[in-house]
Amino acid sequence: MKYIWALLCQDSTVDINTNALSIFKSVEEIILEFKDQPLKKKEFIIPVKMQLISLWTAENPAKNNLLEIKIDFLDPNGKSLINEEKKIDIAKGVKRARNITDIKNLKITKEGRYMFKLSSIKSGGKKFETVAELPLDIKIIYKQLQ
């Protein structure tokens, strides 16, 4: 399977009659506002609802294909906070495939640029190769109580 594109969004729908994909609210930045002292924890969970959507095409649609992908979520220091692998069987005759991964509750370590790294194993390959990196900026604002 050949990588075409990927993006982060808040939500999407697939039309049952046409298979058309509608994407809602692309995500590039999350702003967190705290009304207390800065958090002392090294890692904490933020409640989010996002999707990582990717589109792939079959290099040989005349046969069954296997899409093997890995999603890593890296903090600004390169520490992996999510590491998920998927294997998706693509039936003979299917020319393209979408993968929609729901993301709930992100673990973060600090303010800065995080990266969703999408990798795949090419047909006949044995190791994952990066095909896309999607940045997600996390901004933290602390407001003083008055």
WONOR-V826689 format. One record per pair of residues at least 6 apart in sequence whose ideal C-beta (glycine too) atoms are under 8 Angstrom apart, sorted by sequence separation. I is the first residue (numbers start at 0). GAP is how many residues later the second one is. If there is no record, write none. Layout:
i=I gap=GAP
i=I gap=GAP
//
This chain:
i=13 gap=6
i=14 gap=6
i=58 gap=6
i=73 gap=6
i=74 gap=6
i=107 gap=6
i=120 gap=6
i=13 gap=7
i=14 gap=7
i=57 gap=7
i=72 gap=7
i=73 gap=7
i=89 gap=7
i=120 gap=7
i=121 gap=7
i=12 gap=8
i=13 gap=8
i=71 gap=8
i=72 gap=8
i=119 gap=8
i=120 gap=8
i=11 gap=9
i=12 gap=9
i=72 gap=9
i=87 gap=9
i=118 gap=9
i=119 gap=9
i=11 gap=10
i=71 gap=10
i=72 gap=10
i=118 gap=10
i=11 gap=11
i=12 gap=11
i=55 gap=11
i=70 gap=11
i=71 gap=11
i=87 gap=11
i=118 gap=11
i=119 gap=11
i=11 gap=12
i=70 gap=12
i=117 gap=12
i=118 gap=12
i=10 gap=13
i=69 gap=13
i=70 gap=13
i=85 gap=13
i=116 gap=13
i=117 gap=13
i=8 gap=14
i=9 gap=14
i=10 gap=14
i=31 gap=14
i=69 gap=14
i=70 gap=14
i=117 gap=14
i=8 gap=15
i=9 gap=15
i=53 gap=15
i=69 gap=15
i=70 gap=15
i=85 gap=15
i=116 gap=15
i=117 gap=15
i=6 gap=16
i=8 gap=16
i=9 gap=16
i=29 gap=16
i=68 gap=16
i=69 gap=16
i=116 gap=16
i=117 gap=16
i=8 gap=17
i=9 gap=17
i=67 gap=17
i=68 gap=17
i=83 gap=17
i=115 gap=17
i=7 gap=18
i=8 gap=18
i=29 gap=18
i=67 gap=18
i=114 gap=18
i=115 gap=18
i=6 gap=19
i=7 gap=19
i=51 gap=19
i=66 gap=19
i=67 gap=19
i=68 gap=19
i=114 gap=19
i=115 gap=19
i=7 gap=20
i=66 gap=20
i=67 gap=20
i=114 gap=20
i=115 gap=20
i=65 gap=21
i=66 gap=21
i=113 gap=21
i=114 gap=21
i=65 gap=22
i=112 gap=22
i=113 gap=22
i=26 gap=23
i=65 gap=23
i=66 gap=23
i=112 gap=23
i=113 gap=23
i=64 gap=24
i=65 gap=24
i=81 gap=24
i=112 gap=24
i=113 gap=24
i=63 gap=25
i=64 gap=25
i=80 gap=25
i=81 gap=25
i=111 gap=25
i=112 gap=25
i=63 gap=26
i=80 gap=26
i=111 gap=26
i=63 gap=27
i=80 gap=27
i=110 gap=27
i=63 gap=28
i=80 gap=28
i=109 gap=28
i=110 gap=28
i=62 gap=29
i=64 gap=29
i=110 gap=29
i=22 gap=30
i=61 gap=30
i=66 gap=30
i=68 gap=30
i=70 gap=30
i=78 gap=30
i=107 gap=30
i=109 gap=30
i=60 gap=31
i=61 gap=31
i=20 gap=32
i=57 gap=32
i=60 gap=32
i=66 gap=32
i=76 gap=32
i=60 gap=33
i=72 gap=33
i=74 gap=33
i=75 gap=33
i=80 gap=33
i=60 gap=34
i=72 gap=34
i=74 gap=34
i=75 gap=34
i=74 gap=35
i=75 gap=35
i=57 gap=36
i=75 gap=36
i=57 gap=37
i=74 gap=37
i=75 gap=37
i=10 gap=38
i=42 gap=38
i=56 gap=38
i=57 gap=38
i=75 gap=38
i=9 gap=39
i=11 gap=39
i=56 gap=39
i=57 gap=39
i=74 gap=39
i=9 gap=40
i=10 gap=40
i=55 gap=40
i=56 gap=40
i=73 gap=40
i=8 gap=41
i=9 gap=41
i=11 gap=41
i=54 gap=41
i=55 gap=41
i=72 gap=41
i=73 gap=41
i=7 gap=42
i=8 gap=42
i=54 gap=42
i=55 gap=42
i=72 gap=42
i=73 gap=42
i=7 gap=43
i=54 gap=43
i=55 gap=43
i=71 gap=43
i=72 gap=43
i=73 gap=43
i=7 gap=44
i=8 gap=44
i=53 gap=44
i=71 gap=44
i=72 gap=44
i=6 gap=45
i=7 gap=45
i=52 gap=45
i=53 gap=45
i=70 gap=45
i=71 gap=45
i=5 gap=46
i=6 gap=46
i=52 gap=46
i=70 gap=46
i=5 gap=47
i=52 gap=47
i=70 gap=47
i=71 gap=47
i=5 gap=48
i=51 gap=48
i=52 gap=48
i=69 gap=48
i=70 gap=48
i=4 gap=49
i=5 gap=49
i=50 gap=49
i=51 gap=49
i=68 gap=49
i=69 gap=49
i=3 gap=50
i=4 gap=50
i=50 gap=50
i=68 gap=50
i=69 gap=50
i=2 gap=51
i=3 gap=51
i=50 gap=51
i=51 gap=51
i=68 gap=51
i=3 gap=52
i=49 gap=52
i=50 gap=52
i=67 gap=52
i=2 gap=53
i=3 gap=53
i=48 gap=53
i=49 gap=53
i=66 gap=53
i=67 gap=53
i=1 gap=54
i=48 gap=54
i=0 gap=55
i=1 gap=55
i=47 gap=55
i=48 gap=55
i=0 gap=56
i=1 gap=56
i=47 gap=56
i=49 gap=56
i=0 gap=57
i=1 gap=57
i=46 gap=57
i=47 gap=57
i=0 gap=58
i=46 gap=58
i=47 gap=58
i=64 gap=58
i=69 gap=58
i=45 gap=59
i=44 gap=60
i=45 gap=60
i=67 gap=60
i=44 gap=61
i=44 gap=62
i=45 gap=62
i=43 gap=63
i=44 gap=63
i=59 gap=63
i=0 gap=64
i=42 gap=64
i=43 gap=64
i=51 gap=64
i=53 gap=64
i=55 gap=64
i=58 gap=64
i=0 gap=65
i=42 gap=65
i=0 gap=66
i=42 gap=66
i=51 gap=66
i=41 gap=67
i=20 gap=77
i=53 gap=78
i=51 gap=82
i=13 gap=84
i=11 gap=88
i=0 gap=89
i=3 gap=92
i=0 gap=96
i=37 gap=104
i=36 gap=105
i=29 gap=106
i=31 gap=106
i=33 gap=106
i=35 gap=106
i=27 gap=107
i=28 gap=107
i=29 gap=107
i=31 gap=107
i=33 gap=107
i=34 gap=107
i=7 gap=108
i=27 gap=108
i=28 gap=108
i=29 gap=108
i=30 gap=108
i=31 gap=108
i=32 gap=108
i=33 gap=108
i=34 gap=108
i=26 gap=109
i=27 gap=109
i=28 gap=109
i=29 gap=109
i=30 gap=109
i=31 gap=109
i=32 gap=109
i=33 gap=109
i=35 gap=109
i=28 gap=110
i=30 gap=110
i=32 gap=110
i=34 gap=110
i=5 gap=112
i=2 gap=115
i=2 gap=117
i=0 gap=119
i=0 gap=122
i=5 gap=125
i=5 gap=126
i=7 gap=126
i=4 gap=127
i=6 gap=127
i=2 gap=128
i=5 gap=128
i=7 gap=128
i=2 gap=129
//
